[in-house]
């Protein structure tokens, strides 16, 4: 019943002699949370960077099903067009907010393309032309909605850089959601959160997936090391190791997969790292 | 420290400082070589050394006294910022009123100085868009100033166009050059961007210098027409069609200066209005976001290329307008007027004023341009005082005179954002 939203086909990414991703294929379904997991350096963030246009893949294809029908080839689009036309939003492993701008401004910058469809409109707005005031009011309403959703309304006028870490993570997700995405890519959203915050994050991500308060649901692609979060919310899990897919399926099946256990616990391999740490994952 | 040791300790400390001063100044200042009848003679100047040492003694004493008196708790810079914050509310209207009424009581010299200062205020505000908002370090801003000036001069000379027709054209041409500079430097950041823009400024100047058939090379262009007020000229003849003739008053050179003053004031205020307005619009917000984090901008679907190019173009446009004004005011331009020193001065005004702060830039222009004019009598010491002031400034207010940022939009009460969290832009 679920239709594929994103399909990655034979994706390869080489940096000089290093093959970071090797012929990776997987499918993320619409309306689901798909998790990409794997030990450090497995190539998870590289996959993200290919999907969101920060890297151009060496070979292979990334297709995104457009809601109206049709398919966009993401591997050929520049980064800002992936966010704008394909409507794929992302967050970063190390939070990248506009620290010197307020929380509210962060959410308005995210709606830049709605507020300013082109440069001419942007310049006309200086003289109060082009219906900018109306667009700005709508953008503020949307920002308010997401401020409420991440419980940051009280801090809307504080600079984003002064928020506590957990709040910065939430704000980054809210900012990505303000771009009206159909696919949200989250790079380790639970990193550095305490257990209670992780619990709240899981609920929040489920709400994003299902849609609430007039917002349509949004599919999620997730990189995460916190297995509690991954197992709790994922509908589908893809496991990477050394740039290759070693397992793919629903959480229960993946958890029982001997290959996955071997990759994480290092069975007879040179890879001796027992448990994933939270930094510098590939 | 000094307070614990008491007055005696402070006196000893100041005395020691004076001794060091005597050691240093004794040789450097105390002995002067003069040409005697046959050879150089050494003239000792004990009093000069004594005065210098006395100044050091008193200065050290005053410093220690101030430290002892200073209430503990708030560090000095913090209190200065608070002082600046409360003064800022009144400074803008007072300054504006002062600028508007200046011609009523100022003489010719002051008005000329006012025109000069306002030109730099306008240039500062124009560059502030590029450097302060978008965070792109531009060391070649003078290029656009030159493009504007030469656009007007050449259009006026070759096609007989008037100032008011040429003004928008000069702005437009400068904006085109801004985009032309923007394209090759899109991928560059920080120091690399600074070097390329620096080179761009020099290229424009050298082309102007060497393209003799078009620009008359180093001889410059003279006889550039003066601006008119709805067709009325400000010539000294006083006949029909002149300002004085039309209003039936005695022609006077100060009428023209006054007119020029209001033209540049209007242009500067236009620059200010546009940049203040843009800051609150999506485009300006995107510039600031670009300064804060370019990668995040891309992830949000902002076209970094066009955003950077518009910053370059709009900044350049105001540089071009200021250039056209410069040409009409001087009635003569040559490549001499568009050296790197000008770029550096404008950048210094922006940095001193505080990146992104309109009031700060205006104050810095008044201090830098007005100050260096006032101290003209001091000849070579002028630069010394100037350099010293800059160093002092950077110690006391490393982020410029006014370094706080006001949010462009707020749900409740807009609060100032301290400079600490602001990014300065890496190009």
Interface residues (C-beta under 8 A of the other chain):
Chain A: X52 X53 X54 X79 X80 X81 X82 X83 X84 X89 X90 X92 X96 X97 X98 X99 X100 X101 X102 X104 X105 X108 X109 X110 X112 X113 X115 X116 X119 X122 X123 X125 X126 X132 X140 X144 X153 X156 X157 X158 X159 X161 X162 X175 X176 X179
Chain B: X274 X277 X278 X281 X282 X283 X285 X286 X288 X289 X291 X292 X293 X295 X296 X297 X298 X299 X300 X301 X302 X303 X304 X306 X310 X405 X407 X408 X409 X410 X411 X412 X413 X414 X415 X417 X418 X421 X422 X423
